[in-house]
Amino acid sequence: MNVEEITIIKKNQKKMLKEPKSQEIKNPDLYQRINTFITVKNQNFYQRFNVLVNILFEFYRVISCSLLILFIPQKCENTICSMNDKLYWKTPIYGVSLTYNFITLFVFCFLYFLEIRRENVLIKYLDVNPGLPYNRADVEKLLDQMHLNKKLKILYVHNYYQKYANILIYVYMINVILSGLVVSKYRIPNQTLSTFITYILFILIKLNNVYSIANTEEYTFYSAYLTTNMQFNDIDEKYKDLITEIL
């Protein structure tokens, strides 16, 4: 969801929930809370829905690009290897590479678990506000207004994801090398190499996105799934109310 989409949603909400005349409002504070609740819930819903759709697409990409030995066409004597043929350990290096394919898939799956957890925390506690600056100092000041435990939770899930994402990149590089050594021995002219390159390019889009998020400065919270890596730069309205009540 980009900035324009968020602006359109908020405009439509204002049309759907027009503020009545002042004399008709028996409880202005209650009315304001209801209006804020509708706005926040809609933004959070659309953000979570976009995350779910993207994950479903990403899951297929990760399976095919992690299990390279199983998905890349190879030659078994005079025929194309079946899935059962590819699962058979022909040599020690083949067995090690195939096992490492599945390890890579597991590492990717855990990355998605961390991404979902991180996105959920960011969506829950933070918002995207085009009217506020995105620089580190201003975002840090906003987070300082939150309860300490909530701020620490945001920083913890974000920093943990960053460290794990960098490890994942190295794991996948090793997977590419091992898989390349195996498929080169059983290659089919004009098929094996082109498919191998296609899968690598396919996953590079994801790895580039992971790298860009994992290598940002502190207090820079890019979304891993919302379009154009949208940056969270404001506190969620629900928690602003809590801050106001405390102050």
Helices and strands as residue ranges (DSSP letters): H 3-16, G 22-24, H 28-66, H 68-71, E 75-76, E 79-80, H 83-87, H 92-125, E 126-127, H 136-144, H 148-185, H 192-214, E 221-222, G 227-229, E 231-232, E 234-235, H 237-246
